[in-house]
Amino acid sequence: MATKTAEGATSGTEAGTEARKDDETTTAGPAEDQGTDEQAAREQAAGEATEADGGEAGDATEAAGGKAPSGVGQGAGAVVSAALGLVSLSGGWIGTVASAREQLVGQLRTSSTASVAQQVKEVYGDAWHTTALWAGLFALVALITGLVVLARPAFGTPGRPQAAWIKSVAWAGVSLGVIGLLLAVLKYSDALLGLPSTG
């Protein structure tokens, strides 16, 4: 009789323990499921926001023509403009060669019996004007190139600013072009370093 009672008590205790475990599992289960569901909802919302941002950026890129311009062409144009402006101040190698050729032609065309004024004009004057002409051409190209680079953003992607260094170099090219063009006009018109008087 005592054995049966002990067995019953033991069975009752085991059953109670199992019931508690089931209750704890049941109670803990929904809380964990709720936390997992909230986390999944947050991840899904973040993924949708990222996709929306990517879609908008993709639409803007497609509207711009497939890919955003890098500005390499504008930078190269600005550097070319500044380089041509510097060349215009010295006349460049082409100007030197053209001047030497014109001087040689003047010597061949001028007879030994020509007056001093005629010899100076044919040998040195025409060569000087040729140098001024080539310098003016370089200055004009530098000026036009710099202005094109500065005006390019107005015809490009809206809202994409031009890099500051590109603007600076382009303005330098424009400035050098203006100075070179002015000097070329003064040299060609003999207002600057004109031919010496032979009278």
Steps between C-alpha positions, in 0.01 A plus 500: 500500500782736588678397182200591289471832671869573440468399137193722463679790659799451274277479193314809612824691546630399157171593341503838672855568387416412141193720515710790624752450222221494245354818648838673493560390142154617404550833675850558365415389146270783398734767645792368299280474192389861548863621527594304188201637310586860598863454397394350165260790444779751572741325262232491231427872543872583482536288185205675336645842587837401353334373184301823472814710536682283250207526261495878522875520446470259209221707347709817534797324342290366215350843444851639478584263218600174661787619719606817674772702322837489670620845390822363350434672166439835667818467704703414190349795314589735785862380506527531120363853519758604761784334305401674176481829687857456619616410149334813361719720721820362349381420149584134532721276291275535195521878520879487524530271198255709298692816589832347393346384173358845431838654572667266252239579236557871560873459449448311176255755361694808596775603263829635621423834339175546698477783748565443869135560585392239245750247631393554862136463409543186289748321722394600851162670478315214329662246733388702804145523366495125436597434862225734619248330274572151634496627859160657434365173358612308810348767724170488314478121525585517873230760556232304314592171670487657846162660432358170372615320817345769721172491307479118484309446832209706367444234234581195716324313781284738708609537861851361443750772594831539321813423701672806643840412353348472152352849533829641627710351221243599236497859627880499490486387137248772415712766671819388326313488170380857539849623594660307214245631249555857613879466472470341156288788372746754640798320341331453165399866481855609596363679805724278715865450404455639151772503236780750556507815292747492211480867413 
